[in-house]
Amino acid sequence: MEYIKLYNGVQMPTLGYGVFLVSPDECERCVSDALSVGYRLIDTAQAYQNEEGVGNAWRKSGIKREDLFLVTKVWISNAGEEKAAKSIDESLRKLQTEYIDLLLIHQAYGDVFGTWRAMEKAYRAGKVRAIGVSNFQAGRFFDFAHYVDVKPMVNQLECNTLSQQTGIEPIHGEFGTKMMAWYPLGGQDTDSIVKSELLASIGAKYNKTAAQVALRWLTQRGIVAIPKSSHKERMAQNIGIFDFSLSDDDMAQIAKINQHDAGTTPFGNPQFVKNLIKNYG
Ligand SMILES: NC(=O)c1ccc[n+]([C@@H]2O[C@H](COP(=O)([O-])OP(=O)(O)OC[C@H]3O[C@@H](n4cnc5c(N)ncnc54)[C@H](OP(=O)(O)O)[C@@H]3O)[C@@H](O)[C@H]2O)c1
């Protein structure tokens, strides 16, 4: 495993296992499998309703708490200082832990400044080792990071070989913020990545799959990737990316296939925002 260092000194694995759309029943089995093949970072969220499964799997694994890196996110319905503070305690209870390694604001809507104040308090109280955001697009990220006291240590965004998020990198750089990639394999549209001819041909040189090339390309950019799979053999495949390196030429070829730099989710579309607020605000 390789690690990146957040600006407060916390070391974070560059590859983790994500549990979006893993049902509460299935979550414990999936996370147990992921831990058994070597994952030590688990990415969950209040909205995924499977934090308890993550906690159960860890408790049964025998892995020391300091060897695990737990990430969770405050959902829109828990926005605001008071509600967010309660929700952090609830996440700690469900995860069965005394601290969360990285806590993120899940979406850039609602009273995000109130939520952040609760997160800063939790951070200073030792309930959380690092705090950050998710889905904050470049302008929104700048505004937020400029005005808050503790700057976000991480921004978790849709990022993969087709949505490379190069535009936001200099803004992150201004605040020392590291990027974390969701949909590292394309999420709902994995074929265009895991069956990419370019990625497969690059992988053939190293005896690696297109999926492994896509993940290695992220970690080699210093971006933390959190692929999800319900299949143990794919979990093992996805973590098998630390015994080879992509060349500068490989990296440059992949840079050319960027299609929609800032991702495919319409965060700026009022109807998308209305629906989120109507359903969860
Ligand atoms: N912050 C946010 O708003 C946000 C949004 C979305 C996701 N996330 C986080 O990011 C994580 C990853 O995103 P994601 O799960 O949506 O998408 P993803 O990891 O890009 O893709 C998951 C899909 O890829 C398939 N897959 C996995 N490994 C494969 C391989 N080696 N070869 C072929 N197919 C493979 C999986 O199928 P099988 O399961 O059948 O193997 C699943 O259908 C989530 O689990 C979640 O933790 C965060």
The ligand as an SDF file (V2000), in Angstrom:
LIG
                    3D

 48 52  0  0  0  0  0  0  0  0999 V2000
  -19.0360   11.3890   -2.6150 N   0  0  0  0  0  0  0  0  0  0  0  0
  -19.9640   10.9730   -3.4600 C   0  0  0  0  0  0  0  0  0  0  0  0
  -20.9350   11.6840   -3.7790 O   0  0  0  0  0  0  0  0  0  0  0  0
  -19.8380    9.6020   -4.0530 C   0  0  0  0  0  0  0  0  0  0  0  0
  -20.6100    9.2420   -5.1680 C   0  0  0  0  0  0  0  0  0  0  0  0
  -20.4560    7.9750   -5.7020 C   0  0  0  0  0  0  0  0  0  0  0  0
  -19.5510    7.0860   -5.1130 C   0  0  0  0  0  0  0  0  0  0  0  0
  -18.8250    7.4430   -4.0160 N   0  0  0  0  0  0  0  0  0  0  0  0
  -17.8470    6.5150   -3.3770 C   0  0  0  0  0  0  0  0  0  0  0  0
  -16.9750    6.0290   -4.3850 O   0  0  0  0  0  0  0  0  0  0  0  0
  -17.0140    4.5990   -4.3970 C   0  0  0  0  0  0  0  0  0  0  0  0
  -16.7520    4.0950   -5.8050 C   0  0  0  0  0  0  0  0  0  0  0  0
  -17.7510    4.5310   -6.6870 O   0  0  0  0  0  0  0  0  0  0  0  0
  -18.8130    3.5490   -7.3320 P   0  0  0  0  0  0  0  0  0  0  0  0
  -18.9440    2.3520   -6.4700 O   0  0  0  0  0  0  0  0  0  0  0  0
  -20.0620    4.2950   -7.5710 O   0  0  0  0  0  0  0  0  0  0  0  0
  -18.2010    3.1950   -8.7460 O   0  0  0  0  0  0  0  0  0  0  0  0
  -16.8830    2.4440   -9.2520 P   0  0  0  0  0  0  0  0  0  0  0  0
  -16.0690    1.9480   -8.1130 O   0  0  0  0  0  0  0  0  0  0  0  0
  -16.2600    3.3160  -10.2710 O   0  0  0  0  0  0  0  0  0  0  0  0
  -17.5000    1.2320  -10.0530 O   0  0  0  0  0  0  0  0  0  0  0  0
  -18.1980    0.1950   -9.4060 C   0  0  0  0  0  0  0  0  0  0  0  0
  -18.6290   -0.7740  -10.4790 C   0  0  0  0  0  0  0  0  0  0  0  0
  -17.4710   -1.3470  -11.0950 O   0  0  0  0  0  0  0  0  0  0  0  0
  -17.5680   -2.7420  -11.1210 C   0  0  0  0  0  0  0  0  0  0  0  0
  -16.1860   -3.2400  -10.9590 N   0  0  0  0  0  0  0  0  0  0  0  0
  -15.3940   -3.1180   -9.8790 C   0  0  0  0  0  0  0  0  0  0  0  0
  -14.1770   -3.6290  -10.1070 N   0  0  0  0  0  0  0  0  0  0  0  0
  -14.1790   -4.0850  -11.3840 C   0  0  0  0  0  0  0  0  0  0  0  0
  -13.2060   -4.7160  -12.1990 C   0  0  0  0  0  0  0  0  0  0  0  0
  -11.9760   -4.9590  -11.7500 N   0  0  0  0  0  0  0  0  0  0  0  0
  -13.5620   -5.0480  -13.4790 N   0  0  0  0  0  0  0  0  0  0  0  0
  -14.8010   -4.7810  -13.9370 C   0  0  0  0  0  0  0  0  0  0  0  0
  -15.7760   -4.1740  -13.2110 N   0  0  0  0  0  0  0  0  0  0  0  0
  -15.4630   -3.8240  -11.9300 C   0  0  0  0  0  0  0  0  0  0  0  0
  -18.4730   -3.0980   -9.9700 C   0  0  0  0  0  0  0  0  0  0  0  0
  -19.1930   -4.2750  -10.2300 O   0  0  0  0  0  0  0  0  0  0  0  0
  -19.2800   -5.4930   -9.1700 P   0  0  0  0  0  0  0  0  0  0  0  0
  -19.6510   -4.9210   -7.8370 O   0  0  0  0  0  0  0  0  0  0  0  0
  -20.3250   -6.3770   -9.7580 O   0  0  0  0  0  0  0  0  0  0  0  0
  -17.9070   -6.1150   -9.1700 O   0  0  0  0  0  0  0  0  0  0  0  0
  -19.4460   -1.9020   -9.9410 C   0  0  0  0  0  0  0  0  0  0  0  0
  -20.5090   -2.1030  -10.8420 O   0  0  0  0  0  0  0  0  0  0  0  0
  -18.4050    4.2840   -3.8580 C   0  0  0  0  0  0  0  0  0  0  0  0
  -18.5540    2.9500   -3.4550 O   0  0  0  0  0  0  0  0  0  0  0  0
  -18.5170    5.2950   -2.7400 C   0  0  0  0  0  0  0  0  0  0  0  0
  -17.8150    4.8590   -1.6020 O   0  0  0  0  0  0  0  0  0  0  0  0
  -18.9450    8.6920   -3.4880 C   0  0  0  0  0  0  0  0  0  0  0  0
  1  2  1  0
  2  3  2  0
  2  4  1  0
  4  5  1  0
  4 48  2  0
  5  6  2  0
  6  7  1  0
  7  8  2  0
  8  9  1  0
  8 48  1  0
  9 10  1  0
  9 46  1  0
 10 11  1  0
 11 12  1  0
 11 44  1  0
 12 13  1  0
 13 14  1  0
 14 15  2  0
 14 16  1  0
 14 17  1  0
 17 18  1  0
 18 19  2  0
 18 20  1  0
 18 21  1  0
 21 22  1  0
 22 23  1  0
 23 24  1  0
 23 42  1  0
 24 25  1  0
 25 26  1  0
 25 36  1  0
 26 27  1  0
 26 35  1  0
 27 28  2  0
 28 29  1  0
 29 30  1  0
 29 35  2  0
 30 31  1  0
 30 32  2  0
 32 33  1  0
 33 34  2  0
 34 35  1  0
 36 37  1  0
 36 42  1  0
 37 38  1  0
 38 39  2  0
 38 40  1  0
 38 41  1  0
 42 43  1  0
 44 45  1  0
 44 46  1  0
 46 47  1  0
M  CHG  2   8   1  16  -1
M  END
$$$$
